[in-house]
Amino acid sequence: MHPWTKSTIPAAVLFALAALPAAAGAQSPTRAAAPKAVPVVEAKYVLEIEGGVGYTSVDAQKWSETISELDDWNTTAYLGSARLFFARLGSLRIGAEAGYSHFFWYTTSAAGYAITYRPHATRVGPVIRTALTPRIAADIGVAAYLFPDGAVAGANASVGYFIPAGRQLSVPVKLRADVVFAAATTLASIGATVGLSYRF
């Protein structure tokens, strides 16, 4: 054995401390690489379905085009829609919509018999969407409203909040308005809808 001198003790300590990182590196020759950020690829298509209930503002007497007063009427509206967004124009999504609306009903008498009419239409037309925030979007469109007795031009708009329900799914809750420019009188409907949105 060789006795340690006072002058060699600090040097030995410093050598031992300097060797610690190298020893740790020898025990762990490879270190786990930091996870790389996965780039977010925005969905090319968006498919949505929804349904809801609302209220129709209309002069039912003018709509009926009858002289006699109406016996009864109800302006509760029911609506359903499906749309597909398939193209982009800058920050806007471009798509098409098809849907059905039952606007209201009214009853009138003819030859002593009560007859109930239910104005309803299937609609088809283009729609444009703009994102207001990551979870809020607004849609605007025009459509042909196909009533049993003919087609009528109209427009629609909605704003919705999208609740995440998975990586590709969300639940849109919307407030929607439709305006139909009929010959007898203009009809306006507003309603609340809930649906399912799938991005792919």
C-alpha positions in Angstrom: 0.0 0.0 0.0 1.1 3.5 -0.8 0.0 6.2 1.6 -2.0 9.1 0.1 -0.4 12.4 0.5 -2.3 15.6 1.3 -1.5 16.9 -2.2 -2.9 13.9 -4.0 -6.3 13.7 -2.2 -7.9 16.7 -3.9 -6.7 15.5 -7.3 -8.1 12.0 -6.7 -11.4 13.5 -5.7 -11.6 15.7 -8.8 -10.7 12.7 -11.0 -13.5 10.6 -9.5 -16.1 13.4 -10.0 -15.0 13.9 -13.6 -15.3 10.2 -14.3 -19.0 10.0 -13.1 -20.6 11.4 -16.3 -18.5 9.0 -18.4 -19.5 6.1 -16.3 -23.2 7.0 -16.5 -22.8 7.3 -20.3 -21.2 3.9 -20.4 -24.1 2.4 -18.5 -26.6 4.0 -20.9 -25.0 4.0 -24.3 -28.3 5.0 -26.0 -30.8 7.4 -24.7 -34.5 7.6 -25.6 -34.9 10.2 -28.3 -37.4 13.0 -27.6 -40.7 12.2 -29.3 -41.1 14.1 -32.6 -44.2 16.2 -33.1 -46.6 14.5 -35.4 -47.7 16.9 -38.1 -51.5 17.6 -38.1 -53.0 16.9 -41.5 -56.4 18.6 -41.9 -59.2 16.3 -43.2 -59.9 16.6 -46.9 -63.6 15.7 -46.6 -66.3 16.4 -43.9 -69.5 14.5 -43.9 -72.4 15.6 -41.6 -75.9 14.6 -40.7 -78.2 16.5 -38.3 -81.8 17.0 -37.3 -83.8 19.4 -35.1 -86.9 21.4 -34.4 -87.7 25.0 -34.7 -90.3 27.7 -35.5 -91.6 29.1 -38.7 -92.6 32.7 -39.2 -95.2 32.9 -42.0 -98.5 34.5 -42.9 -100.4 31.2 -43.1 -103.5 32.9 -44.5 -101.5 34.3 -47.5 -99.6 31.0 -48.0 -102.9 29.1 -48.2 -104.2 31.5 -51.0 -107.7 30.9 -49.8 -110.5 33.5 -49.1 -112.0 31.7 -46.1 -110.2 32.1 -42.8 -108.1 29.2 -41.5 -109.6 26.9 -38.9 -106.3 26.1 -37.2 -102.5 26.2 -37.8 -99.3 25.3 -36.0 -95.9 26.8 -36.9 -93.6 24.2 -35.3 -90.9 23.2 -37.8 -89.0 19.9 -38.2 -85.8 19.6 -40.2 -83.0 17.3 -41.2 -79.9 17.7 -43.3 -76.9 16.0 -44.7 -73.9 17.7 -46.2 -70.5 16.9 -47.7 -67.6 19.3 -47.9 -65.2 18.2 -50.6 -63.1 21.2 -51.7 -61.2 24.1 -50.2 -61.0 27.8 -51.4 -58.5 29.4 -49.2 -59.8 29.1 -45.6 -63.3 28.2 -46.8 -64.8 24.8 -47.3 -67.0 24.2 -50.3 -69.7 21.5 -50.2 -73.2 20.5 -51.1 -76.3 20.0 -48.9 -79.5 18.0 -49.1 -82.2 18.1 -46.5 -85.9 18.1 -45.6 -88.0 20.6 -43.8 -91.6 20.4 -42.5 -92.4 24.1 -42.0 -95.9 24.2 -40.5 -99.4 23.0 -41.0 -102.8 24.6 -41.3 -106.4 23.5 -41.6 -109.1 25.1 -43.8 -112.6 24.1 -44.7 -113.9 23.2 -48.2 -117.5 22.1 -48.9 -118.0 21.5 -45.2 -114.9 19.3 -44.8 -111.8 20.2 -42.9 -108.6 19.8 -44.9 -105.1 19.9 -43.4 -102.1 21.1 -45.4 -98.5 20.5 -44.4 -96.1 22.7 -46.4 -92.8 20.8 -46.6 -89.9 20.7 -49.0 -86.8 18.7 -49.9 -83.9 21.1 -50.5 -80.6 20.7 -52.4 -77.9 23.3 -53.0 -74.3 24.4 -52.4 -72.9 25.5 -49.0 -69.8 27.3 -47.9 -68.2 27.0 -44.4 -65.8 29.3 -42.6 -64.2 28.5 -39.2 -64.7 31.2 -36.6 -62.7 29.4 -33.9 -61.3 25.8 -33.7 -64.7 24.7 -32.5 -67.1 27.2 -34.0 -68.0 27.4 -37.7 -70.6 29.2 -39.8 -72.3 27.9 -42.9 -74.1 29.8 -45.6 -75.9 28.4 -48.7 -78.5 28.8 -51.3 -80.9 26.0 -52.3 -83.9 24.9 -54.4 -86.7 24.1 -52.0 -88.7 21.4 -53.7 -92.3 21.6 -52.5 -94.9 19.1 -53.8 -96.4 21.7 -56.1 -93.1 23.2 -57.4 -89.6 24.4 -56.7 -88.9 27.7 -54.8 -85.6 29.5 -54.4 -84.3 30.1 -50.9 -81.2 30.6 -48.7 -79.9 29.3 -45.4 -77.3 30.0 -42.8 -76.2 28.4 -39.5 -73.6 28.7 -36.8 -72.5 25.7 -34.8 -70.4 24.6 -31.9 -68.5 21.3 -32.5 -68.1 19.0 -29.4 -65.1 16.6 -29.9 -66.2 13.0 -29.8 -63.1 11.2 -31.0 -60.2 11.8 -33.4 -62.4 12.1 -36.5 -65.8 12.6 -34.9 -67.6 15.6 -33.4 -71.1 16.5 -32.4 -72.2 19.8 -33.9 -74.9 21.8 -32.0 -76.3 24.5 -34.3 -78.7 27.4 -34.7 -80.0 27.4 -38.3 -82.2 29.7 -40.3 -83.9 29.1 -43.7 -85.7 31.7 -45.8 -88.0 30.6 -48.7 -89.0 33.2 -51.3 -92.4 31.8 -52.3 -94.7 33.6 -54.7 -97.6 33.9 -52.2 -95.4 35.1 -49.3 -91.9 34.7 -47.8 -91.4 32.0 -45.2 -88.7 32.1 -42.6 -87.8 29.2 -40.3 -85.3 29.1 -37.4 -84.4 26.0 -35.4 -81.8 24.2 -33.3 -80.2 21.0 -34.5 -77.8 18.4 -33.2 -75.9 15.9 -35.4 -72.7 14.0 -36.1 -69.7 15.3 -38.1 -67.1 12.9 -39.6 -63.7 14.1 -40.9 -61.7 11.9 -43.3 
